[in-house]
Structures are given as structure tokens and as C-alpha cells.
Amino acid sequence: MTSTLRVALAVDLPEDDCQLIERLEPRVELLRDHTLNRPARWDADWEGDPAFARTPAQEEAFTALLDGADALFGIPDVQPARLAATVRANPSLRWVHATAAGGGAQVRAAGLTPAELERVAFTTSAGVHGSTLAEFALFGILAGAKDLRRLEADQAARHWPAERWAMRHLDEMTVLIVGLGGIGAATAARFKACGSTVWGTSRSGRPVDGVDRVIPLDELAAAAAQADAIVVTLPGTAATEKLIGAELLAGVRPGTLLTNVGRGTVIDEDALLTALDDGRIAFAALDVFATEPLPQQSPLWGHPRVLASPHTAALSRQEGTRIARLFARNATALLDGAPMANVVDTVEFY
């Protein structure tokens, strides 16, 4: 147990949320100078304004702040190289909290040694985006089920079809959620509330509220072949890269709907394009992509069956407050010698 925890603010966080952390865990001393952080351009803009440049004096002050702390709120400037420099310059550093749900990828990119990964605990903000991403997943499948593109085209052309056409309905669909973590569980609850039959993949096999069938990962392709819609919520790891690939997509039923609110690397985009062109995937709502920003030459931009969202579905005006609350809970756990939530697996980095 430790009596106090000196935490350096490594990214821009509104002062109200800083004070919230201190109220929730009075043993935290949150070291901050808001003039040293890259100013946010919008809510939860953790990277901050790239045009911001510290003066030499500000840079010296920011480095001193980081190097004198026991813990960091955020990866400094959300730059893995800066994280590595801070870990190596500050032997007292015990904990770094990444504001991203997928912060493990940033930790991996820092190239820390096994000893450094052992010395410093890393946690992420996984779970705080569950409700917002679940809403986008529901929206994405609904957009496909109701044929949003056809409605948009008819409206733009002021065209009233001669014959009415049937839409698809969630209470007649089996929805497969690939990954039943925090985002997946929140997604399952929403689809279940709409009357869907909900399946989900899980490595643990533990039951999840709202999930009618829990499927081992080695049965994913077989389950996908029976589903009406697939929702991807998985993090980007070596094990999940292109998990939704050519073989799986070749086996889905024509007209399957797809949305991805996990990481873009989980889907083989070339295989997805093939499945879109031949109609096996009738519609794909994508908030994430293998390369971001999505390259201008990507055919996903103009594909008539794709809805492209610029990795913005997770953002919320309440995100900073949600992360502040999570951080305070983890600070209490660390100070009391209890397990922290969302600790990064430093083998698979998720």
C-alpha cells in the first residue's frame, strides 16, 4: 500500500475531470499544467492539435513533469517513442494509463524491454466506449437491414418505386458478435433488446447476458455461415489479424450484413471487397480500417455497399469523464494493492 500517487497529466484533460479524479481518489496528486499539453480540437481529442509546438522552456517543463511522476494519465502526446523515453528516464514510474481502448498497440509500438514491461503496469480505457460503439454497431446493421443506400438513392432521384419492397428486421435475424469483451457485451444487450437471436465468440466460453449461444473461436467460420449479420469488436493483435478473411467470407450466406467497431486489421479488406462485389456481404458499415486515414485510392470509399465512418463512432462528450472515473478506480486499486482493471497483456498487447 502507498499513501500517495503522483500522477502527471500527459494529454489534455479538462480541468473539471482533473478535479473529479482528485475527489474520487484524494490520495492522487495530479501534476498538471494545461499550457503544456497539446490542446484538444474536440471532445476526447487525446492526440491534440498537431500544430501546437512547445517552446524550449515548455518542453523542459513537460519533460520534468513526466520524469517526476509515479504514474501517467495518458501516453505523452500519444506518441509511443515519447512513452519509451519517459519510461527509461523515470525509474520511479509504476503505471501508465492509455486513453485508448486499444492502448496496448501503442505500448507495443514503444518497443519496451521485458524488464521495462515488468516494472511499469499499463492499463487501457477498454469498456468506456462500449455503449457508443454498440450504438454504431446497431446503426450499421440497421442501415443494411433497411437498405439505407437504396433509400438515399431514391430520395436523391425523387423516385417513388412502382412496387413497395420488404425490409429486413432485427427480430428475424441471428447476429454473430465476434468478441464478447466490454464492447461485445454492450452490443449483445442492444441486439437482444431488439429481439435478435444473438451469438458471440469467446475464448473463455463463459456465459454473457443477452447471448443465446457462446461459440469457441475455432467454430467461428461455421457460425458465420449461419448468421444474418456479423459484428466485429475484437482488438488488433497478431492473433486477430485478418481473422475475418477470404475463407470465412467465402462461406457466409448471400446477403450477410457486417459491421466493424473493433480494429480494422481484423478484416482482410481485399477479401471483404470480393465478398461485397459478389453479394455475399450485402452491406458493410466500417468505423475502422487496416490503414488510417483510409487511403484516397481505397475502393472502400466509393463502394455502393459500404458505409465508411472515420474512426469516430467511439467519441462522446462524456468520454473524458468516463476515463477519469476509470482512472480514479484504478488508482485506488493500485494504492490499496488490489488488481487494476484493463491491464495490458504484454505478450499479445491488448
N, C-alpha and C positions, 0 to 999 in steps of 0.2 A: 504494500500500500504506500502511496505517495501523498504528501499533504497538498501540493500544488502542481499545476502543469502549465508551463509557459508555452503558449501557442502563438506562432507567427502567422499573420494573415498573408497568404502567398498569392491570393487572387482577390479581385474586387468583390466585396460583400457589403450590402447596405448596412449602415450603422445600426439600424433597428434590429437586424438579425444578429449583429455582433453582440449587442446588449442582451438579446434573447439567450444566446449561448451562456453568457455570464450569469444570467438569472437562473437558468436551468441547472447550471453546474458552477457554483460560486468558487470552487477551487481552481477553475481555469482563469489564468491571466492572459487575456487575448491581446497580444502585442500588435499594434496596427498604426499605420499612418496612411490614410486613404490617398494621399497625394502620390504615394509611391507605387500604387497598383495601376495597371492598365485599366482605364475607365470602361465600364460596360456600355455597350451600344444599345442593348436591350436587356430585358429581364433574363437573368441567368446566362449572360454572355461571359463565360468564365475566361475565355481567351483574351477578351478586352480589345480595345481599339489598337490595331496593328500600327497605326500612325503615331501612337504615343511613344515618346523616347524620353528616358530619364536623363537628367543632367548627370555629370560625373558625381556630384555630391549626392544626388538622389540614389544613384546606383550604389554608391558606397554605403548609404544608409540602409537600403533594401537588403544588401548582402549581409550587413551586420545584424539586421533583424532576423534573417533566416538562420544565420550561423549561431545566434544566441538562444535559440528556442529548443524546447523538448519535443515539440510536435509542430506540424504544419497543417493549416487549413488550406487545402488545395495544393496542387503541384505548381511550383513557381512559374507564372506566365504560361502554364500548361505546356511546358517545354521539357521533354524527357532529359535533354542534356543539362538543363539547369537543375533538375532534380538530382541527377548524378553528382553534379558539382557540390550541391548542398549536403548531400549525404556524406560525401568524402571530406568536406570542410568542417562538418559539425559532428564530432564524436558523441555528443550528448543527445543527438536526435534519436527518438524512440518510436515515433509514429508519424505517418503521413496519410492524410485523408484526401483521396481524389474525388473531385466533384462529379466526375462522370460515372455513370453506372458501369461502363466498360473500362474503368480506370486501370484495370490490370494490363491492358495493352500498352498504356503509357509507361507503366512500371517496367514491363518487358523491354520497351524501346530504350529505357535508360541504360541498359547494359550493366547492371549492378553485379557485383561478385556474389558468390554464395554466402560469404561472410557478411556482406552488407545486407543482403536479403534476410539473413538470420537476425541481424542486430536491429533492424527497423521493421516495425509492423506496418503494413499497408492495408488500408480499407478503401472501399468504394461507396458510391451513393446508390448502389443497386436497391431497387424497391421503391425509391421515391418517385420514380417515373411510371410506376405500374399502372396507375389509373389513367394517366394521359395517353400512354401507348396502347392500353387496352381499348380506349375510346377510338383511337385511329384504326386499330385492327378491326373493330366492329364496323366503323365507317367504310373501310376498304372493302370488306366482304359485302356490305350492303350496296356499295356503289356498283360492284359487279353483279350482284343478285338483281338489282333494279335496272341494270343496263344504263348506267349514267351516261356513257358516251352516246348511246342512241338518243336519249332524251335531249342531250345538249345539241346534237346534230340536227334533230328535228326542229328544236326551238330556233336554232340559228337560221334554218331554212324556212321558218314559218310553215312547216309541213305538218299537216294533221293526217296520220296514216288512215288509209281506207278501212283497214281492219285493226281492231284492238289486239294487243298481244299480251301474253301472260308473263308476269314477272316471277322470279323465284322468291321463296320465303324461308326465313331462318328457321321457323319451326318445322320445316320439312327437310332440313339439311343436317348432315353429320359434319361437324367441324373438327379437324385434327389440329391440335396445338403442339407444335414441335418445340418442346421445352416448357416444363411446368415450374419454373422458378417464380420469382415475385411477379414479373410481367405476365408470365403464362397463367398463373393462378388468378390474377386480376382479369385477364382476358376470358378465362373459362367461366368466371362468375357472370360476366356480361352476356356471353352467348347462351349460357344456361338460362338466364333470366328471360331471354328472347325465345326460349322453347327449343333450342337446338339440342341435338344429341352431341355431346362433347367427348372427344377422345384426346388423350395427351401422352406424349412420350416422357419418360422419366428414367434416369439411371438408377434411382433408389427403389422405384417400384411402390413407394408409399402412396396411400390414397390422398387425393386432393379434392376439397369441396367443389362440387359442381362438375366433376369429371366422371363420366359414366364408365370409362374404360381407360386404365393406365397401361400403356404399351411400352415394352422394352425397346431400346433403340435398335436392336438387331431385327425388329419386326416393323421398322418404320416404313419401308417400301411397300410391304403388304398392306399396311393400314392406309397409306396414302392412296393406294389403288382402289380403296373402297370409300374414300371420303369425298364429300362435295366441295369442301373448302379446306385450305391449309393455311395456318397462321404460324409464321416463324418468329420465335422470340429468343433464339439462342445467342450467346456471346460469340465473339470471333476468337477462336483458338485453333491450334493446329488440328485438333480432333474434329472440329466442326467445319473446317474449310471445304467448300463445295459439297457439303453433305447432301444438299438438295441439288443433285446433279443429273446427268443425262440418263443414267439407268433408272433412277426413281421417277423422273419426269416422263420417261417413255412409258411407264406403267400406269399413269393416272388416267382416270376416265375422261373422255372428251367433255369440255365444259367446266372443268375444275377451276375454282377461284383460288387466288393466292395473295397473301399479303405478308410483308416482312417488316417487323419492327424490332428485330434483333440487331444483327450486323450483316452488312452487305456481302461479306466474304462467305457466308453460309450457303448462298445460292450461286451456282455456276451460271453466270449471266448468258453465256453463249448457248447453253442447253435450254435456258429459260426462253430465249428468243425463238429457238426452234419449236419449243412446245407452244408458244404463243402463235407462231405462224401456222401451225397445223391444227390449232383449235383445242388441243388437249388442255392448255391453260386458256380459259376464256377471258380472263381479266386478272391483272396483277397490280396491286396497289403497293408501291415501294417507298418507304421512308428512308431507306439506307441502301448504299451501293458499294460495290467492291472498291471502287476508286471514287473519292470525294474531294472536291466537287465532281459531279458526273461530267466526264469529258464531253465537249461540244459535239464530237463526232459519234457519240454513242447512239445507236439506233433506238435505245430505250426512250430517248427524248420524244421522238415522233411516232412511236408505235401506237396505233389506234386502240390497242387493248391494254395500255399501260397508263397508270396514274402515278406520276413522279412527284414526290414530296422531298424538299431539300433538307433532309435530316432535321426536321423541325417539330415533329409530332410530340416529342417529349416535353417541349418547353411549356412553362406555366409561370404565371406571375407569382405563384406560391412556391416555386422550386427552391429559391434561396432559403426560405423559411423552413421548408421541409428538410433540406440538407442541414440547416443549422440545428434543428431538433435532433436529427440522427447523430450529428457530430457530438452534441451535448450528451446524449445517451452513451455513446461510445467512450467519451471522456470519463464519464462516471465509472464505466466498466473498467477502463484502464487504471484509473486511480484506486479502485477497490480491488484490483487483482482478479476481476471476473472476465469471462470471454467477451470479446468485442464482436459486433455484427459485421458481416461483409468483409471478412479478412481475405485478402488476395491469396489464392493458391499460387505459390511461386514456382510451381512446376508447369502448370498449364496457363497461369496468369489470367484467371478470371475470378 
